[in-house]
Each structure stands twice: as C-alpha cells, then as structure tokens.
Amino acid sequence: MAHTTAPVPERSAHDTRSLLLFGGVYGAVLASAMVAALSTYGHTSPASRRYDALWLLVTAFASALAHGYAHYIAERHPQRRWEALRALTDEWPLVVAVLPTVLILAGAGWGWWPTQDVEYAAFALNIAMLFALGLVTARWAGRRWRVAVGIGAGDALLGLVVVVANAIIK
C-alpha cells in the first residue's frame, strides 16, 4: 500500500519570536556599548547628549541593515526577488530595542532631566530589558519560573558586563 504524505511547509528561518529575541538582545547590548563608548570622554552638555542619541540611532539602523544584508547573502535564493527586502525589514526589533536609550539621551539633551550621569539610567534600562527578554523567552520555551528567572538574570549579566567595562575604561 502506497503511503503519501503532504509536503511539509518550509518553516520561516526568521519567526517572530526569534526576531524579537535576537533584535531585542542585540539592540540592548548595542545601546549599552554605544552609550559606554560615547560617554567615555565625559562630555555631558545637552548638545553632546543629543549627538549621542543621534549616533546611537544611526548605528542601530546601520547595524540592522548590515545584519539584514548578511542574512540575505547567506540565504540567497535568486528566484525570490523580495528576500533582500524581507531580510532588511526583519531587523526592526533591533532598532526598536535602542529607541528607549535614544529617548533617554535625547531627553537629557532637550533638558527633560539632567545630562550628568544619564548613561547609568540607560545602562539600568538595558539591563532590565535583557532580564525581561531572557525571562519571557524562557517562559515561551516552557521553562519553569525559577529557571526562567535564572535565564533572565544570566542575560542581564551580559548587560552588566558592558557597564563594568565602561567603569574600567573611564
């Protein structure tokens, strides 16, 4: 007796959950690293904070474009013309993840809060984002709460490494 099976649909290489996780983690770490690099020289004027916000945004878009293009090159299918555009648009979570830090820096530049030491608020926010992403992702994967909290703490530790590196550099 012949057994026929239906073709298995091709699974997207970039499902929404993995895009959110990758982009969120990449964006939070990128934002922390950029804030650390930009604040190394101690410039805290409103103009320098606005400049930092702009450079963070430019870097996020450049990173998203570079990463999306790299995915397109790695997975190129000549018969799929829209794959390049899809690969680029799949990087939106990375850009979104840096926006809170851009807002913190720009807000300091616009006088909403003091410009001095605003990078520590940005570091705290990004560490919290890393914790939340780790926790949510672990829960999505069916992990128990205790394990999920541990995974979130491990992800937050990544952000803490950037903060410690910043303190050592200064």
C-alpha positions in Angstrom: 0.0 0.0 0.0 1.5 3.3 -1.1 1.7 5.9 1.6 1.6 9.5 0.5 2.4 12.4 2.7 1.7 16.0 2.2 4.7 18.2 1.7 5.9 19.8 4.9 5.7 23.6 4.6 9.1 25.3 4.8 9.5 26.9 8.2 10.5 30.5 8.1 14.1 31.0 9.1 13.1 34.1 10.9 10.0 33.5 13.0 8.6 36.4 15.0 9.7 35.2 18.4 13.3 34.6 17.4 13.4 38.0 15.6 12.1 39.7 18.8 14.6 37.9 21.0 17.6 38.5 18.7 16.8 42.1 17.9 16.0 42.9 21.5 19.1 41.4 22.9 21.3 42.8 20.1 19.7 46.2 20.4 20.0 46.4 24.2 23.7 45.3 24.2 24.4 47.6 21.2 22.8 50.6 23.1 24.8 49.9 26.2 28.0 49.5 24.3 27.4 52.7 22.3 26.5 54.7 25.4 29.7 53.4 27.1 31.8 54.4 24.1 30.2 57.8 23.6 30.3 58.7 27.3 34.0 57.7 27.7 35.2 61.2 27.2 32.9 62.8 29.8 31.1 65.2 27.5 27.8 65.9 29.3 26.5 69.0 27.6 22.9 69.0 26.2 24.4 69.2 22.7 26.6 66.2 23.3 23.7 64.1 24.6 21.6 64.9 21.5 24.7 64.0 19.4 25.0 60.7 21.3 21.3 60.0 20.7 21.7 60.6 17.0 24.7 58.4 16.7 23.0 55.6 18.6 20.1 55.8 16.2 22.4 55.9 13.1 24.4 53.0 14.5 21.2 50.9 15.1 20.0 51.5 11.5 23.4 50.7 10.1 23.7 47.5 12.2 20.2 46.4 11.2 21.0 47.0 7.5 24.3 45.2 7.8 22.7 42.2 9.6 19.8 42.0 7.3 22.0 42.1 4.2 24.3 39.4 5.7 21.2 37.2 6.2 20.2 37.8 2.6 23.6 36.9 1.3 23.8 33.8 3.5 20.3 32.6 2.4 20.2 33.9 -1.1 17.7 32.4 -3.4 17.9 34.0 -6.9 14.3 33.1 -7.7 13.0 35.1 -4.7 13.4 38.7 -5.5 11.8 40.1 -2.4 14.0 38.2 0.0 16.5 41.1 0.3 13.8 43.5 1.4 12.3 40.9 3.8 15.8 40.3 5.3 16.2 44.0 5.9 12.7 44.6 7.4 13.2 41.6 9.7 15.7 43.6 11.6 13.1 46.1 13.0 13.3 44.7 16.6 17.0 45.8 16.8 16.1 49.4 16.0 13.1 49.4 18.3 15.2 48.0 21.2 17.6 51.0 21.1 14.8 53.6 21.0 14.3 53.8 24.8 18.0 54.6 25.2 17.8 57.1 22.3 14.9 58.8 24.2 16.9 58.9 27.5 19.9 60.5 25.8 17.8 62.9 23.7 15.6 63.8 26.7 18.7 64.8 28.6 19.8 66.8 25.6 16.4 68.5 25.4 16.5 69.4 29.1 13.9 67.0 30.4 16.4 65.7 33.0 20.0 66.3 34.0 22.6 65.4 31.4 25.2 64.4 34.1 25.4 60.6 34.6 22.3 59.9 32.3 24.3 56.9 30.9 23.6 55.0 34.1 19.9 55.3 33.6 20.4 53.9 30.1 22.5 51.1 31.4 19.9 50.2 34.0 17.1 50.2 31.4 19.1 48.0 29.0 19.9 45.5 31.8 16.2 45.4 32.7 15.4 44.8 29.1 17.8 41.9 28.8 16.4 40.4 32.0 12.8 40.7 30.7 13.8 39.2 27.3 15.5 36.3 28.9 12.6 35.7 31.2 9.9 35.9 28.6 11.8 33.8 26.1 12.4 31.1 28.7 8.7 31.1 29.6 7.8 30.8 25.9 10.0 27.8 25.7 8.1 26.2 28.6 10.7 26.7 31.3 9.6 26.8 34.9 9.6 30.2 36.6 12.7 29.6 38.7 14.7 28.5 35.6 13.2 31.5 33.6 14.3 33.9 36.3 17.8 32.4 36.2 18.0 32.7 32.4 16.8 36.3 32.7 19.5 37.0 35.3 22.1 35.4 33.0 21.0 37.7 30.1 21.1 40.7 32.4 24.6 39.8 33.4 25.6 40.3 29.8 24.4 43.9 30.1 26.2 44.3 33.4 29.5 43.2 31.8 29.2 46.3 29.5 28.6 48.5 32.5 31.6 47.2 34.3 33.7 47.5 31.2 32.6 51.1 30.9 33.6 51.8 34.6 37.0 50.2 33.9 37.5 52.3 30.8 36.7 55.5 32.5 
